Amino acid sequence: MATKSPLPDKSPRGETAPQREVELLRVVVSRQAQQVAAQWALHPQLKQDLLPAEWEEVSKLMGEVTTLVGKRFAQVLSEVEPDKPGTA
């Protein structure tokens, strides 16, 4: 669900410290009953570093990603838990 990139930390003496992971991108798909929602988030520093045109392109692409993931999640959910009509 998350894209992580290990970033080496440099100590004051120039030695490389153990790597740490930073979450750059997150896509979350959730559901409530039959409702499916997909959301995405970008690391604040990465967002700040993007030019306006780049931010617009990332927003558009991530909108497409969340739509695709959300639709697929809903499709799988409907196959696993089909809405069975009741009998009266």
Beta strands, then each sheet from edge to edge (+ up, - down):
strand 1: 2-7
strand 2: 20-32
strand 3: 35-42
sheet 1: 1+ 2- 3+
end
